Amino acid sequence: MSKYVISHCESVSDLLEVGVLLREAGLARPDGLDLDVIPLFESIGDLERCGAIMEGAFAQGRYRGWVRARGDEQEVMLGYSDSNKDGGYLSSSWTLYKATADLMRVCRAHGVRLRLFHGRGGTVGRGGGPSYEAVLSQPPGSVDGALRLTEQGEVIASKYADPENGRHNLEILAAATLEASLVASPEDGRGRRAEIMEELSRLALAAYRGLVRETPGFMEFFRAATPLPEIARLNIGSRPASRKASERLEDLRAIPWVFSWSQCRVMLPGWYGFGAAVSQWLEQKRGKLQELREMHAGWPFFRALLSNLDMVLAKTDLGIAARYAELADPRAREAVFPRIEAEWRASRDRLFAITGAGEFLAGNPTLARSIRNRFAYLDALNHIQLALLRRYRAGDADERTLRAIHLTINGIAAALRNSG
């Protein structure tokens, strides 16, 4: 073992405790450790504090000695899934961007080379999306000749099961890494752009948390209107759906959270909050639409953010989602689903206003055609799944019914491709 990843790193002591553990086990040397200590910053709050945490760690003589013994290189892992579940798509994306810039600044000040480890999942709500654009959208200088990221779920099979596809996707990553490292980009997130993104992030965070944390009956709606209980019984992972035996959103793991919204065709983690943020920003006269259009045209980060949003919105279907919503208690449904519908329409309208498009994926007709061709089969699977869910939840204990539900879950995931 050469690397030790600290999940949910929240303080300097979390880093130092690894050294204490190794010392007590007799695995620490006087001049350093035989492994890299890698903090994983996941929540919005942890990402906002990550620069200060690493600053405090480097100020500790013992920890700085460990890093020096490992070649003055510090690897840091960034969590896309939990930050999205915590703060929504727009706020998570911007917070990750800022965290990267903060870490670069701190490491540079202490003479340490930073290597980022991107903990991405398959869906946009977990950091997924086109790899080439994702790499180029990072803050200038952050790639620096090296790239480490996770490939998870159905993405592994779709990208690497076939040798030719695997080679092609590795070439894409290599080309993006070279371009991001060697071609200087003056387009970064400072000045007025940072100010705009900070305001949009704040507004989107409030809209997102207003729905998922402050709306009475939200979790009741979520568990009833999605196949979350059935997904939890799928034998597809090594960990339970929730970290604790509770129904709180904070304890639910990010994968079933995103996967469940994908199944009912809402795809909420990949877009909710964007429409409200842009609408309020314009209504409060904090800026002009032309500024957002210029950001889309000239800033890789903002362009990639809207491109992923475009793809996710194209895969949603409010008609089918409304049928899933009928599985929930009427009071919870009336409290939640109209807000989802209104925000989806606001997000679509604001996206089109910024990009100038008149339909989803206007700039990627190949992907638009691919999604459109899959809908005929995908929609049928959703209707079959709905019928099976009603039967199963009404008391049908036949194992074949649950088996059929799981088959529809797999089929919908395969048709959506980046869904979990």
Secondary structure as UniProt FT lines:
FT   STRAND          3..6
FT   TURN            7..8
FT   HELIX           12..24
FT   TURN            25..26
FT   STRAND          28..29
FT   TURN            30..31
FT   STRAND          32..33
FT   STRAND          36..41
FT   HELIX           44..59
FT   HELIX           61..69
FT   TURN            70..71
FT   STRAND          73..79
FT   HELIX           80..87
FT   HELIX           89..109
FT   TURN            110..111
FT   STRAND          113..119
FT   HELIX           124..126
FT   HELIX           131..136
FT   TURN            140..141
FT   TURN            144..145
FT   STRAND          148..149
FT   HELIX           154..160
FT   HELIX           163..182
FT   HELIX           192..212
FT   TURN            213..214
FT   TURN            216..217
FT   HELIX           218..225
FT   HELIX           228..231
FT   TURN            232..233
FT   HELIX           249..251
FT   HELIX           254..263
FT   TURN            264..265
FT   HELIX           268..270
FT   TURN            271..273
FT   HELIX           274..283
FT   TURN            284..285
FT   HELIX           289..298
FT   HELIX           300..315
FT   HELIX           318..325
FT   TURN            326..327
FT   HELIX           330..355
FT   TURN            360..363
FT   HELIX           365..393
FT   TURN            394..395
FT   HELIX           399..416
//
